Amino acid sequence: MRRIFRIGFTALVLLVSSVASGQNYRLPEWVIDEGGVPASGGNYIGYGSFHQTTIGYATGGNFIAWIGYWHPRPRLVRYDVAAVEIIAPAGAVDTINQVTPQARVANLGSSEVNFMAVFSIRIAGGVIPIYQNGRPLHLGPGRDTVVDFVPVRLPYLGPHIARCSVALAGDENPGNDTVSLLFKVLARPPWPVGWHEVEMMPTIPSGRGVSSGGFLVVDRSSGLIYAAKGNKCRDFYRYDPINNNWDTLASWPDGREGKKPDKGANGCSDNAGFVYAVKGNNTLGFWRYNSFYNEWEQLPDVPYEPSNRKIKGGSDLVFVIDGGIPYVYLLKGQRNDFCRYNTLVHQWEVLNSAPGITKWDRGSWLVYDGDTRIYAHKAKYHEFYCYDLTVHDWLPTPLAGMPYTSPRLQTRKRSKEGGCATWAYNSIFALKGGNTCELWRYLPDGDSWTEADTIPSFGSTGRKKRVKDGGDIASYGEAALFALKGNKTCEVWRYVPGPEIVQPQVPARTAAMGERVDVNNNNPRLVVVNPAGSGRINVAYDLGDRRIARIEVVDVSGRTLMQQMVCGRTGILPIQLGRFGKGICFIRLCDQSSVLLSTKLIVVH
């Protein structure tokens, strides 16, 4: 009877479908007779070796098998879809308003594919989703899209986890199929529509009211509001809109400049527990408040150049994450100086000057739309410009400035000291200031202004107070606006727009209609995958045209907490969070000489 040698068919199938060339593995070999019955015994051979083996027990020592070099045939089609990021819900949402879950997904493969994207929400620590919705998608290779899922109103309070996953048969990289994000649901009271005064800002410790240099910012990650009085005093506070109460925080130090905040002081929030602020008062002082430790840190001074002027009015700041790097954009005021501060490497960069030949006086403001545009309005002259983050320059054509004449009041006033604005409901809401009560709304679609409800002149003090020096306004998500009048009063007001603004007709849009942009396969990518309650995250990376790079974690001071070299085009690096302290840090992808990408991570224990 003849004996026949063959290589295991199952092993070959597995190798062809899942093993890349150059990877070490073993092939089984065994002997069968002519009837297909396996004989006993067998050995294994290693990939890439020329092997001679004797199957002793199966053939009585007489059968010799020769196996030459074996190399897998490269696949011509690669399938890989990815859940890239969750856009909404993020930060904090409330129990009153609906939220439309949004996520960005991508086709990183080499062929057009049909696949499924599923979005779910569960209470942190829970297992069963309280929301789940799926959308079928079609994407070409190297494309991505933003997917809108069915809107939902979330009834339960506390931390929640949003999760988006994609599913495709034959997906070769399941490590990037899921992305998650932690957010909070807050119990917003059923606030009435219109303007209503809330709890006044405390007068202690200085005993002064809000005036020049006062400001108000919202931290979306906590749902809290931070405020400074300006007025040459160091007072700094935190306001809880849900419980309507104030806490007095660490005072703003005098610092190197030896001065207190006054004209030109202003601030912005990074929505992750930090407030960045310039002190004004004819100084270059630049500071950061850390809410985790209730302390102030002085940062590198604002550049003196190019106008060789210090800050003393007309300044404003916005926080922007541009290309994965968190920046503070600053309009210095008075002259046309415009610059930005890299919060990772703690360096200032002077940018192209703001437009116009007239000075940016007190009451000028900046607003960031959360996407690609920073709007800048010039007090007194009502010049209105747009800075485009995609080209990093000012657009050449000015926009329509805020109207001088109020149709409601039949008065003609210029925007002056106390002028301020914020982004809300896909538009800009702006207080004119200049001892007026006017509130205006700017709609980018159509480049048009409409007057909104005026803020009341009389509050709980019984004194007539309009918006002047120290006025500011901030958006509390899609729930309300909060405002300071300044004008040496401690009054604080809340504004809830009517249903015509809060709940406009939503245009029809399907998941496949999301805007598509090119995913350049030569550009590096860095995505935090599956933030888990186990104290571990997975960082998915694509090095683009590089073959070796470094992933590092740094804290807000720039101190390196960990670093790991990675190689190969793509991969996943698990990171244990137990070694890091509570607070914000940044995960960076670096080559030998520069930071290629950066993403923010909030660590909570």
C-alpha positions in Angstrom: 0.0 0.0 0.0 1.3 3.4 -1.0 1.5 6.3 1.5 0.7 9.9 0.5 2.1 13.1 2.2 0.1 16.3 2.2 0.1 19.7 4.0 -2.9 20.5 6.2 -5.5 22.4 4.1 -7.0 24.2 7.1 -3.6 25.7 8.0 -3.2 27.1 4.4 -6.6 28.8 4.4 -5.8 30.5 7.7 -2.4 31.7 6.5 -3.6 33.1 3.2 -6.4 35.1 4.9 -4.7 36.4 7.9 -0.9 36.3 7.9 1.3 38.9 6.4 4.6 38.1 4.7 7.5 37.9 7.0 5.6 36.8 10.1 6.7 33.7 11.9 4.3 30.7 12.0 4.3 26.9 11.6 2.8 24.6 9.0 1.5 21.1 10.1 2.4 18.1 8.0 1.0 14.6 8.2 0.6 11.3 6.2 -2.6 9.7 4.9 -3.2 6.5 3.0 -4.9 6.2 -0.3 -8.3 5.9 1.3 -7.9 9.3 3.0 -7.3 7.9 6.5 -4.7 9.9 8.5 -1.8 7.9 9.8 -0.4 8.5 13.2 2.5 10.9 13.9 3.5 14.2 12.3 5.8 17.2 12.6 5.6 21.0 12.1 7.8 23.1 9.9 8.6 26.8 10.3 7.9 29.5 7.7 10.8 30.6 5.6 12.9 27.4 6.2 13.9 24.6 3.8 12.9 21.5 5.7 13.5 17.8 5.5 11.7 15.6 7.9 11.2 11.9 8.5 7.8 10.7 9.6 9.1 7.8 11.6 6.0 6.3 13.3 3.8 6.8 10.3 6.0 5.2 7.6 8.3 2.9 9.6 11.1 5.3 9.0 11.0 5.0 5.2 9.1 8.1 4.1 10.9 11.4 3.7 9.0 14.7 3.1 10.7 17.7 1.4 9.2 21.2 1.9 10.8 24.2 0.2 10.5 27.9 1.0 6.9 29.1 1.3 5.8 32.8 1.0 2.2 34.0 1.2 0.8 35.6 -1.8 -0.1 39.3 -1.1 -3.8 40.2 -1.1 -4.8 42.6 -3.8 -7.9 44.1 -1.9 -7.7 45.3 1.7 -10.9 45.8 3.8 -10.7 48.2 6.7 -13.4 50.5 8.0 -12.9 52.6 11.2 -14.9 54.5 13.8 -12.8 57.6 14.0 -14.4 59.9 16.6 -17.6 60.8 18.4 -18.7 64.3 17.8 -21.9 64.4 19.8 -22.9 64.1 22.6 -19.8 65.4 24.2 -18.9 67.4 27.4 -22.3 67.9 29.1 -25.9 67.7 27.8 -29.1 68.2 29.7 -32.4 66.4 30.2 -34.5 69.0 28.4 -33.0 69.2 24.9 -32.7 66.5 22.3 -29.2 65.7 21.2 -28.4 64.2 17.7 -25.6 61.6 18.1 -22.9 62.1 15.5 -19.8 60.2 14.7 -17.1 60.3 12.0 -16.3 57.0 10.3 -13.8 56.2 7.6 -13.0 53.6 4.9 -9.2 53.0 5.2 -9.3 50.1 2.8 -8.6 49.9 -0.9 -12.1 49.2 -2.2 -15.6 50.7 -2.1 -17.6 49.0 0.7 -21.1 48.8 2.2 -21.1 48.5 5.9 -23.0 49.3 9.1 -22.4 52.0 11.7 -24.1 51.6 15.1 -24.3 54.2 17.8 -25.2 53.3 21.4 -25.4 55.2 24.7 -25.3 53.6 28.1 -25.0 54.8 31.7 -21.4 54.6 32.9 -21.0 51.3 34.7 -24.1 49.8 33.0 -24.3 47.1 30.5 -27.6 47.5 28.6 -27.7 50.5 26.2 -30.4 53.1 26.8 -30.1 54.1 23.2 -29.1 52.3 20.0 -29.4 53.2 16.4 -27.8 51.9 13.2 -27.2 53.3 9.7 -26.1 51.5 6.6 -23.3 53.3 4.8 -21.5 53.3 1.5 -18.0 54.7 1.3 -15.2 54.8 -1.3 -11.6 54.0 -0.4 -9.8 56.7 1.5 -13.0 58.6 2.4 -14.7 59.5 5.6 -18.1 60.9 6.6 -20.0 62.4 9.5 -23.0 60.2 10.4 -26.1 61.6 12.0 -28.1 59.1 14.0 -31.7 59.4 15.3 -32.0 62.3 17.9 -32.6 61.3 21.5 -33.5 63.0 24.8 -31.6 61.5 27.7 -33.6 61.2 31.0 -31.0 59.8 33.3 -28.4 62.0 35.2 -24.7 61.5 35.6 -21.9 60.1 33.4 -22.7 58.2 30.3 -20.7 56.5 27.6 -21.3 57.1 23.9 -20.1 54.3 21.6 -19.9 54.1 17.8 -18.9 50.8 16.1 -18.7 49.8 12.5 -19.1 46.3 11.0 -17.8 44.9 7.7 -17.3 41.3 6.7 -13.6 40.6 6.2 -12.4 43.7 8.0 -8.7 43.2 8.6 -8.2 45.7 11.4 -10.9 45.2 14.1 -8.9 47.3 16.5 -10.3 50.5 15.0 -13.9 49.4 14.7 -15.0 51.1 17.9 -14.6 54.5 19.6 -16.1 55.6 22.8 -16.5 58.9 24.7 -17.5 59.8 28.3 -20.0 62.7 28.8 -22.4 63.9 31.4 -26.1 64.4 31.6 -27.1 67.3 33.8 -30.5 68.1 35.3 -31.3 71.4 33.7 -34.3 73.0 35.4 -37.2 74.0 33.1 -35.9 77.5 32.8 -38.4 80.0 31.4 -37.9 81.7 28.1 -36.4 85.1 28.0 -34.1 87.1 30.4 -34.1 86.3 34.1 -31.7 87.4 36.8 -29.9 84.6 38.7 -28.0 84.7 42.0 -25.7 87.7 42.1 -21.9 87.3 42.1 -20.5 87.7 45.7 -19.1 91.1 46.6 -16.5 89.6 48.9 -13.5 89.5 49.2 -12.9 92.9 47.4 -16.3 94.4 48.0 -16.3 95.6 44.4 -18.6 95.1 41.4 -17.7 93.8 37.9 -16.1 96.4 35.7 -13.3 96.7 33.1 -11.6 93.3 32.7 -14.5 91.3 34.0 -15.3 88.1 32.1 -17.4 84.9 32.1 -16.5 81.5 30.6 -18.3 78.1 30.6 -16.5 74.8 31.1 -18.6 72.3 29.2 -16.8 69.3 30.7 -18.1 70.1 34.2 -21.1 72.3 33.4 -19.7 75.1 35.6 -19.1 78.8 34.9 -16.0 80.7 35.9 -16.0 84.5 36.3 -13.5 87.3 37.2 -14.5 90.8 38.3 -11.7 92.8 36.7 -12.0 96.3 38.2 -8.4 96.1 39.6 -9.3 93.3 42.0 -8.2 89.7 42.2 -11.6 88.1 42.8 -12.4 84.9 41.0 -15.5 82.7 41.3 -17.3 79.5 40.1 -21.0 79.4 39.4 -23.2 76.3 39.3 -26.1 77.1 37.0 -28.1 74.1 38.1 -28.1 74.8 41.8 -27.8 78.6 41.3 -24.9 79.2 43.7 -21.4 80.7 43.7 -18.1 79.6 45.2 -15.2 81.9 45.8 -12.0 80.5 44.4 -8.3 81.2 44.7 -7.5 84.9 43.9 -5.7 85.8 40.7 -2.1 86.6 41.8 -0.3 89.8 40.9 2.6 87.8 39.4 5.6 89.1 37.5 3.7 92.2 36.3 2.8 93.2 39.8 -0.7 94.3 38.7 -4.3 93.3 39.1 -6.7 92.6 36.2 -8.3 95.6 34.6 -9.0 97.0 31.1 -8.1 94.4 28.5 -8.4 91.4 30.9 -10.3 88.5 29.3 -10.4 84.7 29.4 -11.5 81.5 27.7 -12.1 77.9 28.8 -10.5 74.8 27.2 -13.7 72.9 28.3 -11.5 70.4 30.3 -11.0 72.2 33.6 -8.6 75.0 32.7 -9.2 78.7 32.2 -6.7 80.8 30.2 -6.7 84.6 30.7 -4.8 87.8 29.9 -4.5 90.3 32.7 -4.7 93.5 30.6 -4.0 96.7 32.7 -1.2 97.6 30.3 0.7 94.3 30.9 1.6 91.2 28.9 0.6 88.9 31.7 -0.9 85.5 30.6 -2.3 83.0 33.1 -4.0 79.6 33.5 -6.4 78.6 36.2 -6.4 74.9 37.2 -9.8 73.9 38.5 -8.5 70.5 39.7 -6.1 72.1 42.2 -7.8 75.5 42.5 -4.6 77.4 41.7 -3.2 79.8 39.2 -0.1 79.4 37.0 1.7 82.2 35.2 2.5 81.3 31.6 4.9 83.0 29.1 4.1 86.6 28.5 2.0 87.6 25.5 4.4 88.8 22.6 5.3 92.5 22.7 5.6 92.4 18.9 4.7 93.4 16.3 3.0 96.6 17.6 5.3 96.9 20.6 2.2 97.5 22.8 0.9 95.9 25.9 -2.7 94.9 26.5 -5.1 97.6 27.8 -8.4 97.1 26.0 -10.1 95.5 23.0 -8.6 92.1 23.6 -10.4 88.7 23.5 -9.4 85.0 23.5 -10.9 81.8 22.1 -9.8 78.2 22.6 -9.3 76.1 19.4 -8.0 72.6 18.7 -6.3 72.9 15.3 -4.7 69.9 13.7 -4.9 68.1 17.0 -3.0 70.8 18.8 -4.8 72.9 21.5 -4.3 76.7 21.0 -5.5 79.9 22.6 -6.0 82.5 19.9 -5.6 86.1 21.1 -6.6 89.5 19.7 -4.4 91.9 21.7 -6.6 94.9 21.1 -5.8 98.5 20.4 -3.6 97.7 17.4 -4.0 94.8 15.0 -1.8 92.2 16.8 -3.1 88.6 16.4 -1.3 85.6 17.8 -1.9 82.1 19.2 -0.5 80.1 22.2 0.4 76.4 21.9 -0.7 74.9 25.2 1.4 71.8 24.7 4.8 73.4 24.1 4.0 76.7 25.8 5.0 78.9 23.0 3.5 82.0 21.3 3.2 82.4 17.5 2.5 85.7 15.9 0.0 85.4 13.1 -1.2 87.7 10.3 -2.5 90.9 11.7 -6.2 91.5 12.1 -7.6 93.5 9.2 -8.3 97.3 9.0 -6.4 100.5 9.8 -8.5 101.6 12.7 -7.7 100.3 16.2 -9.5 97.4 17.9 -11.0 99.4 20.8 -12.7 98.2 24.0 -15.7 96.1 23.2 -14.1 94.3 20.3 -14.6 90.5 20.4 -13.7 87.1 19.0 -16.1 84.1 18.5 -15.1 80.6 17.4 -17.7 78.6 15.6 -16.3 75.2 16.8 -15.3 74.3 13.3 -13.0 76.3 10.9 -13.8 80.0 11.5 -13.0 82.6 14.1 -15.1 85.8 13.8 -13.8 89.2 14.9 -16.0 92.3 15.4 -14.4 95.7 15.9 -16.0 98.0 18.4 -17.0 101.6 17.4 -16.4 100.9 13.7 -18.6 97.8 13.4 -16.1 96.1 11.0 -16.6 92.4 10.9 -14.0 89.8 9.7 -13.4 86.1 9.6 -10.2 84.2 10.2 -10.2 80.9 8.2 -8.4 78.1 10.1 -8.1 76.0 6.9 -5.8 78.5 5.3 -4.6 80.3 8.5 -5.4 83.7 7.2 -8.1 86.4 7.3 -10.7 86.2 4.5 -10.3 89.2 2.2 -14.0 90.1 2.1 -15.5 91.7 5.3 -18.8 90.5 6.7 -21.8 92.6 7.5 -21.2 94.4 10.8 -23.6 94.7 13.7 -26.4 97.3 12.9 -26.1 100.7 14.5 -29.9 101.2 14.8 -32.1 99.1 17.1 -35.6 98.5 15.6 -36.9 97.6 19.0 -35.7 100.8 20.8 -35.5 103.1 17.8 -32.1 104.3 18.9 -28.8 104.5 17.1 -25.8 103.4 19.1 -22.3 102.2 18.5 -20.9 99.0 20.0 -18.4 100.1 22.7 -17.0 99.0 26.0 -18.8 95.9 27.3 -19.4 94.6 23.8 -19.1 90.8 23.8 -20.4 87.7 22.0 -20.6 83.9 22.1 -21.5 81.0 19.7 -24.9 79.3 20.3 -27.6 77.7 18.2 -25.4 77.8 15.0 -25.1 81.5 15.3 -23.5 84.4 17.2 -25.2 86.2 20.0 -23.7 89.5 20.8 -24.3 92.2 23.4 -23.7 95.7 21.9 -22.4 97.2 25.2 -21.7 100.9 25.2 -24.3 101.4 28.0 -27.1 99.8 26.0 -29.3 96.7 26.6 -29.2 95.5 23.0 -28.8 91.8 22.1 -28.1 90.8 18.5 -28.0 87.5 16.6 -25.7 86.9 13.6 -26.5 84.1 11.1 -23.5 83.1 9.1 -25.8 81.6 6.5 -27.0 84.7 4.8 -24.5 87.1 6.5 -27.3 88.8 8.4 -28.2 90.2 11.8 -31.5 90.3 13.7 -32.2 91.9 17.0 -33.1 89.6 19.9 -34.6 90.3 23.3 -33.0 93.2 25.2 -31.6 92.5 28.6 -33.6 94.3 31.4 -32.2 97.5 32.7 -33.4 97.0 36.2 -32.5 94.0 38.4 -32.6 93.0 42.0 -30.5 96.0 43.0 -33.3 98.3 42.0 -30.8 100.5 40.1 -30.8 101.1 36.4 -27.8 99.2 35.0 -27.1 98.6 31.3 -24.2 96.7 29.7 -20.9 98.6 29.9 -17.3 97.9 31.0 -16.9 94.3 32.2 -19.9 93.0 30.3 -19.6 89.5 28.9 -21.8 86.6 27.6 -21.2 82.9 27.4 -23.2 79.9 26.0 -24.3 77.1 28.3 -24.5 74.5 25.6 -27.8 74.6 23.8 -29.7 75.4 27.1 -29.2 79.1 27.8 -26.9 82.1 27.7 -25.4 83.7 30.8 -24.3 87.3 30.9 -22.6 89.9 33.1 -23.7 93.5 32.7 -20.4 94.9 34.2 -21.0 98.6 34.9 -19.8 98.1 38.5 -22.7 95.8 39.4 -22.7 92.1 40.4 -25.8 91.3 38.5 -25.8 88.0 36.5 -28.5 87.2 34.0 -29.7 84.0 32.1 -31.3 84.1 28.7 -33.3 81.2 27.2 -34.2 81.9 23.5 -37.7 81.1 22.3 -38.7 77.9 20.4 -38.1 79.6 17.0 -34.4 79.6 17.8 -34.0 76.5 20.1 -36.1 74.2 18.0 -35.9 75.3 14.3 -37.0 73.0 11.5 -34.3 70.4 11.1 -33.3 69.9 7.4 -33.6 66.4 6.1 -30.3 64.6 6.1 -29.4 60.9 5.8 -26.3 59.1 7.0 -24.9 58.8 3.5 -25.3 62.6 3.0 -22.6 63.4 5.5 -19.9 65.7 4.1 -17.0 63.6 2.8 -13.4 64.7 2.9 -10.3 63.0 1.7 -8.3 60.8 4.1 -4.8 61.1 2.9 -3.3 57.7 3.4 0.2 59.3 3.7 -0.8 61.4 6.7 -0.4 60.0 10.2 -3.5 59.3 12.3 -4.0 58.9 16.0 -7.3 57.7 17.6 -8.1 56.8 21.2 -10.1 53.5 21.0 -12.4 52.1 23.6 -11.9 54.3 26.7 -12.7 51.6 29.3 -13.7 51.6 32.9 -10.9 49.2 33.6 -8.3 51.9 33.7 -6.9 51.1 30.2 -7.2 52.7 26.8 -6.1 51.6 23.4 -4.4 54.1 21.1 -4.8 53.2 17.4 -2.2 54.7 15.2 -1.4 55.0 11.5 2.1 56.3 10.7 1.3 57.2 7.1 4.5 57.2 5.1 6.6 56.7 8.2 7.8 53.3 9.5 8.8 54.3 13.0 7.6 56.9 15.5 7.1 57.6 19.2 3.9 57.7 21.2 4.1 59.7 24.4 1.8 61.0 27.1 2.5 64.4 28.6 0.7 66.4 31.3 -0.4 70.0 30.9 3.0 71.3 32.0 4.7 69.4 29.1 6.2 66.8 31.5 6.5 63.3 29.8 4.6 60.7 31.7 5.4 57.8 29.4 6.7 57.1 25.9 6.8 54.1 23.6 8.4 53.5 20.2 6.1 52.0 17.6 6.9 50.7 14.1 5.0 49.4 11.1 2.3 51.2 9.3 -0.6 50.6 11.8 -1.1 49.2 15.2 -2.7 49.5 18.6 -0.8 50.5 21.8 -2.5 49.7 25.1 -1.9 52.3 27.8 -2.6 51.8 31.5 -4.0 55.0 33.1 -3.2 54.0 36.7 0.3 55.6 36.5 -1.2 59.0 35.6 -2.7 61.5 38.1 -6.3 62.9 37.8 -6.7 65.7 35.3 -5.9 66.4 31.7 -3.0 65.1 29.6 -2.2 64.8 25.9 -1.3 61.7 23.8 1.2 62.7 21.1 2.5 61.0 18.0 6.1 62.2 17.4 9.0 61.6 15.0 12.6 62.4 15.8 12.2 66.2 15.5 8.6 67.2 15.9 5.1 66.5 17.2 3.0 65.1 14.4 -0.4 64.8 16.1 -1.9 65.3 19.5 -5.2 64.4 21.2 -6.5 65.4 24.6 -7.3 62.8 27.3 -9.1 63.5 30.6 -8.1 61.1 33.4 -10.6 60.5 36.2 -10.0 58.0 39.0 
